[in-house]
């Protein structure tokens, strides 16, 4: 055998426990080097590590563990995480089967299975379990692992209400038509009995068993695994009908079992549409600049630091910083805002946004799953793991539902001695619809909200938000713009306000102070021409001095210019929480400027809307002084707490929680991270491109727009109303169906037909959550 090609070799770091001397390292090194395919081994006593370079075609990690343990030591590998695409899941019960099968494997530390994205995320030790073992375990559970396929063009269009309701109504009409045909022609006209009499029983049995074999095989496999699935009871109903000689009835029940499968598959697939549309927007290729040439490569080949070229009309494939060029970029995929933004040199751009005009040359910072858009998709996928309490209750009830139905069927047979009534009880039970009642609605809301720039990390937080009654708000950068702006210009001499602003902006032209930036920005908006100052000098903590047109200008606070205390306007402006800059020319006070951090224009209306959703108390939490906080709170008509440190904000959140309140904390997600995590719902605002903010909060609003806050409250209230309707409808449907079946009023044929309809009703009701604009109604849509 020839030597291994160098680029085929891999390097692996192993943690080795039990070494306490140099001789131990030699034992481990000798054991590893003796393996075929190992070309180099270095063992370190101090760090308890072994670095192995090996050919994976000749040796695997299981062999490393075996030889190290044979030498008398313990070896452990860093755990890996793998995503598996699971096919065949159509209900919550399915995810539990897959999760149980994976979690039981040796070496699997954690397994999370998501119905919406049809994925399993497994954290495992590669020395104990491998991919073929995962395949076998999932297959044994009745499902399969498939290769990840690229999204099809058919999934690229956003799901609309019409795309949901029309197929639902079509399928519903088809099932209803078949039911009427069977009932009128089969039952009332006696055709079912004639067919039963004409066809030999063994032919009828053969037809039923052949038609139902896929379903019966799944039931048998589940039984061997000691599992009871939704078709278990229905299959018993089929065999009950066969035993009493009603093979035609059994055949119709099998037909409707297949129709039920179609309805369930249709329901789950449609509930995934919002997530699939989001995933389909992920760029698949990038145009790299290499050696002066542009090369189109798969996105998987792009690395941080690579230079990417984006042409007009192309999607930006990576997160990056613009090196050269200007463009108009539609960032709707990230922020949900349809209005494009202008970007240029130094701007940050995000993957999956669209450069509608202009060409960009940018430096890659994040690729694939690490991009802001990749994190959005991952958060939406993982939202399913954070189940609402109402969903957990439904899941627990589903676990008891089938045994309860089995007991009712047994009592029916025992009391009425009617095997067909017993069969109807077994057939009519709708356990899957009960399990789907909550997640379908939650997935619809979470997926639709993500496309509008609102990331919700799970149905749990929608349920909590729907009952929230206290909202605590960070001030700087959240309620306010986060940058000081000049609000007042007061002349104390013959100069006009424009002259005062022009002099101040010219003197501050080269200052880096935030207030200097506010002065220059105000002058720029008024179109004033500025001069370059002479002999510029900054006086730390007080202000600046400079020469303009031969005059000495001094600009600063009252400590630098004491005559500012004597102005009548000073006390009034300071009472409003504003910061003052006094302007002195050649020793004479000529004017003053007032600056403040202004409130975002949409905040007052947004806060008023929150009260319509059950919020009783809103309060600003800020580290600013009492005067500034009081002025802002009075302007908004809410409470405030001033002079707070981060630990004070956490304490206040806990105090409200201890009084029985459900607390929402709204902040910028960085300095407020502890309070966001402590709150029942932490809501970070304007977090596009900010990893810390997206991780800290339970909900992340991708743009700085306060209108999103009442909108996400509306989504929560609307979702919980739909969830309660779904659960109520399913419970009532099952209660009525079981009651009619128990008393022999509902024949098995109608029971089978009735079993396939609730899923369609749940989907039709949940599809309303995708209707655009419904969550933005004010006042009239209070849930």
N, C-alpha and C positions, 0 to 999 in steps of 0.2 A: 504494500500500500504506500502510495506517495505521501510526502509530507503535506500537512494541512496548509491550505492557502492562508496567509497571514490575516486577511480581512475576514475570514470565517471564524477566527478565534474570538472567544468572549472572555471578559474579565469579571469575576464575581467576588464580592466581599462577604466573608462568612464570620459570624460571631461564635467564638469557641470558648466555652466555660470549663473550668476545672484545671487550667494550667497554672502552676505556681512556681515553676523553675525553668531554666533554659533547656533542661533535658525534656521537659514536657513539650516545648515548642518543636524540638527535633522529632519526637514521636509523631506529632500531628503532621509535620511537614513530610516525614517519610511515608506516612499512611496515604496522604493525598497524592504525592508524586508517584506512588506505585500504581495509581489508576491509569488505564489506557486513555489517551487523549489529553492528559494534563501535561502542559509544556513547561509551566513555571509555577512555583508556590513560595510565598513569603509569609512566615508566621511571626506575629508580634506579641510578646508576653505582656507588655505594659497596657496595650489597648485591647488585649484578648481578641485579636482578629487574625484571619488568614485571608490573604489575597491570592486567588487562584486564576490562572489563565489556562483556558481549556477549549477543546473542540466539542461543541454540543452534539455533533454527529456520533461521537464515540462514548461520551460519558454524560450523565445527567446529575441533577442535584440530589436525587435520592441516593446515588452511589456515594456522594460526599458525606451525607449524614451517616450512612452505614459504616464507612471505614473509620470515621472520626469516633463514632460511638464504640466501635470494636477496639479502638486504641485506648478506650477508657475515659473519653471526654464527651462533652455535650455540645452539639452544633445547632445553631438557629440561624435562619435567614430573615432578612427584612421582609415583612409581609407585603404582598402585592395586591393590587385591586384590578379586577377585570370586569368589563361589561359584557353581558351575554344577551343576544337577541332571542327572545322566547316566542315561539309560535304556538297558537292553540288556546291561549287564555282568553276567556270572555266574561269572567266574573271575579269577584273578590275571592270566592272560594278557590278558584284556580291559582291565584297568586299565593294563597296559603299553602296549597299542595306543593308548588314549586319551591317556595321558601323553606318548607320543612325538609324536602328532599335534599336541597343544597346544604342547609345548616347541619344536617346529620353527618355529612362527609368529614372524615378526619382531616384536620388541618384548616378547616374553614372557620374563621373567627367570627365573621358576620356576613349575612346575606340579606339584601333588601330587594324585593321584587315589586315592580311598578306596572300596573295594568295599563295605564294610559300610554306609556312609551314602549310597552311590550319588552321591558328590559329587566335584567337582574344584575345588581351590582354586588360582587362577591369579593370579600377581603380574605385572603388565604395564604397559607405557607406552601410555596411551590415545591418544597421537598416532600410533602406528604400527599398532595393532590395535584392533578393536572387537568388540562382541557378535556381529553377523552373521558375522564372520570365524571366531569360535569355533564357531558353529553349523555352518558349512561344513566346518571341519576335523574336528570330531567326526563329522559325517555321513559324510565321506569315509572315516573309519576304521571305519565300519559301525555307529555308535551314534547317539544323538540327545540333544539338550539339551531338557529339559522344564521347564515352570513348576513352582515349588514349590507343592505342594498341602498343605492342612491335613490333619492326621492324622484318620483315620476312627475312628468309635467302635469299630469292630471291632478296632482295634489298641490300645484303651485297657486291655484286660485284660492283666495280666502273664502272660508265657509260662510255662506249667507243663510238667512232664515229660510229662504225659498229652497235652498239646496238640502235643507233638513226636512221641511214639512211636506214637500211634494212626494218624495219617496215614502215617507211615513204613511201619508194618506193612501198612496197607491198600494202599499203592502197591506194596510189595514182593510182597504176595500176588497183586495184579493182574498184575504182570509175570510172576511165576512161573507163574500160571495160563495166561497166553497162551503162554508158552514150552512148557509141557506140551501144550497144545492143538496148537501147531504141530508139535512133535516127534512126538507120538503119531499125530495125525490126518494131518499133512502128510507126515512122513518115513516113519514105520513102515508106515502104510497106503497109502503111495504117492500120496496126493492131489496133492502138489506136482508130481510128474511128469505126472499126468493133466491137471492144469490147464495145464501148460506145453505139452503136446501138443495140447490142444483149442483154446487161444487163439493166434491168429497172433502171430508174434514182434513185428511192428510195433505191435500193440495193447498187448502187454506192455511194450514199450519206452516207449510213450506214457504208460501208467499210471505207470511208475516215474519218468519224467522229470517228469510233472505233480505227483506226490505229493512228490517230493524237490526240486522247483524252489526253494523258499525256502532250503533248505540249500545246494544247488548254487550258487545265486547268491552267497551269502555266501562260499563257497569260492573262486569265480572272482574276486570283488572283493578278497579277501585275497591271492590270487595276483598280481593286478595291482599290489598294494601290496608285493609281494615278501614276503608273510607266509604262514607255514604254521600253520593252526589245527587244532584237534582233529578237525574233520570232514573235513579234507583227505584223510587216509589212508583214512577210511571211504568217502568218495566214490569214491576210486580202486578200493576193494574192490567197490563197487556196479557200476562200469563194467567191472571184470574179470568179474563174474558175468554181466553182459549180453553181453559179448563171447563167452563160451563157451556162450551160449544158455540160461542159467539166470535168465531174467527174473523168475520167481516167487521165487527165492531173493533176487534183488536187491530185489524189492518188500518182502519181509519185513525185510531189512536196513534199508531206508528207514524202515519202520514203527518199528523199534527205535531208529533215530537220533532220531526224534521223541520216543519214550519217554525216551531219554537226555536230550534237551533239557528235557523236563518234570521229570525227576529232578534235573538240575542247577539249574534255576530254583527248584524246590522247596527244594533244599538251601540255596542262597544266601539265599532269602527267609526261611527259617526261622532261619538264622544271624543275620539282621538284626533278629529280633523283639525282642531285649532292648534294642537301641539305639532301635528305633522306639517301644517302650513308654516309654522314657526321654524321647524327644522329644515324645511325645503329652501328657506332663504339663505342658508349657510353657503358662502362661496366655496366652489369646488376647485378653482384654479387661481393662480396668481401670476402676474407678469414680472419676473425678476430681472434686475439689471446686473449682468455678469460680463466683466471684461468689455464694457462699453456696448454690449448687445442686450437686446430684450428677449427673454426666453419665457414661454408659457409653460408652467410646471404645475403638477398637482399640489394642492394646498399643504399636504403632508410633508413636502420637501422643503417648505419655507422655515427658516430658523430666525429667532430674534437677532436683530442686527442686520438682516438682509435688506437691501434696497429694493423697493417695489414701485413699479410704475402703474399709475391708474389713468386710463384714457377717458375722454368724455363719454358718458353713458354707461360706464362700467361700474360694477359693485366693488367697493373697497374690500379686499380679502382679509386684511389683518388690522389689528390695532397698531397705530404708529404715529410718528410725529412728522409733519410736513417739512421736508428739506428745501423744496423748490416748487414753485407754481402756485396758482390760485384756482379755486373751483367753488361752485355752488353745490352743496351736499345736502341731500335729503336724508335726515337722520330718523325717519319715522320708525324704522326697525328697532331702534334703541330707545328713543324717547317717546314714541307714539305721536310726536308733533309733526304734522304734515308740512309746516312752513320750513323751507330750506334755510341753511345757514351758510355764510361765506367763510371759507377757510383759506389761510395763506401760510407763509413760512412761519414755523414755530407752533402752528395749531395742532391740536390732538384730534385724530380721526379714529373711527371705530369700524370694525368688520361688519359687513352686511348693510352698511349705509351706501347710498348711491350718489356718485359724482355726476350730476346731470349736466353741468357745464364746466369746462376747464380741465386741465391736465395736472396731475400731481406726481411728485417724486417724494417718497416718504421712507423713513427708517422704521423697520418693524420693531415693535416692543412686545407684542403678544400674538400668539398664533393659535388657531383651532379652539380647543376647549378652554384655553386660558384667556381668550379675548372676552371683552365685556359681553358680546352677544353669545359666546359659548357659555359663559356663566349664567346668562339669562335662561338659556335652554336647559341647563343642568338644574337650575333652581326650580323651573316649572316642572321638570320631570320628577324631581325629588319631593315636590310639594305633596305628592300622594302619600308619602311616609308620615306626614304630620296630620293624622286623621282627626276630624272633629269628634267631640264626645258623642254627638248624635250618631255619627257613623259607627263608632265603636259599639254603641248600644245596638244598632241594627245588625252589626256583624255578630255580636254575642247572641242576639235573638235568632239569627239565621242558623247558628250552630244547634239550637234547641228545636228549631222549627220542624225539621224532618222527623226527629223522634216523636214529636207531639202529633204530627200527621199520621205517623205509623200507628200510634196508640189509638187515635180516633178511628182509623180504618179497622183495627182489630176489634174495637168496641162495636162498630157498626156491623161487622160480620157476626159478632157474638150475639147481639141483641136482635137485629133484623133478619139474620140468616139470608141476606140478599147479597150474593157475590158481585153483582153488577154495581150495586150502590157502593160496595167496598172498593171496587175498581175505580169508580168515579172519584172517591175521596183521595185515592192514591194519585190519580191523574191530574186533578185540578190544582194541587198545591203549587204555588209559584215562589219558590225559595230564591231563585236568581233575581227576580224582580225586586225583592226586598233588599237583597245585597247591593243591587245597582241603584237603589233609590237616592242614596246620598252621593256616592262618588261621581255619578254621571253629571249631576248638577254642579258639584264642586269643580270638576275638571272643565266644564263649560265656562264657568266664571273665571277660573284661574288662567285658562288659555286665552280667553277673550281679553282679560285685563292686561296680560303680558303684551299683547299687540298694541295696547294703548299706553304703554310706558309705566305700568303698575305691576310690580313683581310681588306676588303673595306666596309665602313659603309653605302654605298648606291650608286645608279646609279648617283645621283647628283655629287658625287666626281669624278666618272669616266669621266663624261662630262666636268667638270672643268679641270681635269688633262689633258685631250686631247687638251686643248687650252693654257696650262701653258707655260710661256715664261721666267720666272725668278725662279731660284732655289737657296735658301739660306740654308747653311749647317752649323750645329754645328761642332766644331772641336773635342774636347776631347771625346773619346768614340764613336764617329760617323765616322768621317773621319779617325781618328787615333785609335789605339788599346785601348788607355785609360790607359796604364801602361808604365812607362819608361823602355827602354831597352838600354843596353850598345852597342854603335855603334863603338867606337874607343878606342884602347888601345895604348898609346904612352909611350915608354921607354925613360927615360932621364939619364939612367945609364947603367951599364953592364948587368943588369937583362934583361931577355927575357920578352916579353908580357905575356907569360903563368905564369912566376914567379910573375910578378906584379899582375896579376889577382888572383892568388892563395893566395898571401899575403893579398890583399884587401878583398877577400871573407872570409878568415879565421878571420880577424879582425872584419868584419861585421857580423860574424856568428849569433850573438844573437841580432842584431839590428832590430828594427821593422820599420825603415824608408823605404819608397818605393824605394829609390835609393839603399839601402842595399839589398833589395829583388832582384833588377835588377842585382846587382853584383853577388849575390849567384846563380841566375838563369843562368847567363852567364858561371860561373865556372862549374855548373852542366852539362850544355850542352857540355862543353869541356872535361868532365870526370876527372876533377881535384880533388884530395883528399885534404880535408880541415883539419886544426888543430883547437883545442879549444884555444881561447885567454885567457890570464891571465890579471887581473886588468883592465877589460873592463870599459870604462867610456864614456857616451854620453855627448856631448857638444851642448846644444840646439841651433839650428839655424846655426851651424857652421860645426859639424862633430863628429868624435869619436877618442878615443885613446885607445890603447891596447898593450899588450906585447905578441910577438910571437917569440919563440926560443931565448928568452933572449934579443930580440931587441924591442925597443919602436917604434910602428907604430902610425902615426897620419894621418888620412884620413878626408878630408873636403874641404870646398870651399876656395876661395882666401882670405877671411877674416881671416880664421884660419891659412892658409899657404900662407904668403905674397909672397914667392918666386915664386909662380905660375904665377904672373903677368909678370915675366921676360921671360917666354917661348914663342918661336916664334909661336908654334902651338896654343897658347891660343886664340889669336885674331881671327885666322882663324876658329876655332871650335865655338867660341862664335858668330861669324858672321853667322854661319849656324843655330843659334838658339838652340844650344846644352848646356846642363848643365854639368859643369866640376867638377870632383873629383880629388884632388891632393893627391898623396901618398908620405909620408915622413917617412924614416926609420933612426932612430938615428940622426935626425936633417938634413938629406940629402934628397933632392927631387929625388925620384927614378923613378917616372912615373906619368901619369895622365890617367883618364878614362873619356870618353865623353858619355853622356846618352841623349836620346831624346825619345819622344813618337812617334813611327813609324807609317807611313801611312799603312792602310790596303792594302794588295797587289792587290786586285781587283778594288781599287778605280779609278786609272787613266783610265782604259778601260771603266769603268762604266760611268764616267763623259764624256768621248768622245762619248759614245752611246747616252747620253741625248741630245746632240746637234743635233742628227739625228731626234729627235722627236720635233723639233721646239723650244728648249730652247736656248734663245739668251744670257742669262747672268747667270753665276754661281759665287757665292761669299761665302767665309767662314766667319762666325760670331763667334768670340771667346773672352773670357775674358782674354786670355793670352796677353803677351806684344807684342809690334810692331815687335820686332826682330824675335821672334818665328813664328808669324803669317806670316810675309813676306817671311821667308824661306820656309814654308810649301806651301804657295800660289804659289811661284815661281816654286816649284817642280811640282805642279799640273797644272800650267798654267791658274790659275783662280784669281779672285779678292779676297780681304779680308777686314775685319773691325776688329780692335783689341781693347783691353782694354774695352770691353763692359760689362755692367751690364744687367740683364734680361730685365729691362725696356727699355734699349737701343735697344735690339733685336726687341722688339715689335714696337718701334718707326721706325726702319728701314723697317720692314714689311709694316707698314702703309704708309710710304713714297713711296715705290714702288707701292702699291695699288692706292695711290692718283694720280700717274702718268699714271694709266690705265693698269698696268701690272697685270697678273694673277700669284700669288706668291705661290710657294711650299716651305714649310719649312721642312727640314729633321733633326731630332734630336734624342736624346735618350729617349725623352718622359717624363723625370722627371724634371730636372732643366729647360728644354726648354718648359714646358707645356704651359705657357702664349703665347709664340711666335707660338707654334703649333696651338693653338686655334685661334689666330688672322689671321693666313695665310689662303688663299683660300683653300689650301689643306695642312693639317699638317700630316707628315709622320713620325711615330715613328719607330725606328729600334731596333731589338733585344729585344722585349718586353715580351717574354715568361715568364709567372709567375709574371709579373709586372702589378698590377691592375691600378695604376695611369697612366702609359704609354698607356695602352689600352683604357682608358677612355678619355685621353686628345686629342688623335690624330684622324684624319678622316680616316687615313689608318694606319694599324699596320703591320710591317714586323716582323715575329716571330723569325727570326734569324739574327745575325750580318753578313749579306752577301750583299755587295753593288750591286751584280749582280741582286738582286731583284728590285732595284730602276728603272733601265731602263726596266726591265721586266714588272713592273706594268704600266709604261708609254706606253709600247707596247700594253698591254691589253686594256688600255683606248682608244688608237687610233683605234685599231682593233674593239673594241666594238662599238664605235661611227660610224665607217664605216658600220658595219652590221646593226645598228639601222637605219641609213639613207637609206640603201638599203631596209630594211623591210618597212619603211614608204613610200618610193617612189614606191615600188612594189605594196603595198596595195592601195595607192591613184590612181595609174595608172589603176590597175585592176578594181577598183570601177568605175572610170571615163569611161573606155571603156565599162564595163558591163552596166552601166546606160544609156550610149549613144545608144548602140545597142538595149537595151530594149525599150527605149523611141520611137525609130523609127520603132518598130515592127519587127526588124531583129532577135532578140533573143527570141525564144519561152519560155514559162514558164518552160518547162521541162529542157532545157539547162540552164536556169537561176538558177534553183534550184541546178543543178549539179555544176555550176560554183561557187555557194555560199559556197560550202564545201571545195574548194581546197586551198584558200589563207592561211588558218591556217597551212596546211602541208608545203607550200612553206616557210612561216616564220620560222617554226621549223627547216626545212632542212637547211636554211641559218644560223640560230642562232646556230645550232649544231656544226658548224665549230669552234666556240669559245671554244669547249671542246677538240679540237684536241691538243694533247701534243706536245710541242716544237715549236708551231707556234709563240708564243710571244717572243721566245728567238732568233729569227733570227736577224742578225745585218745588218744594212745598206740596205739590199735588201727588207726589210719588212716595210719600212717607210710608214705609212698610210697617 
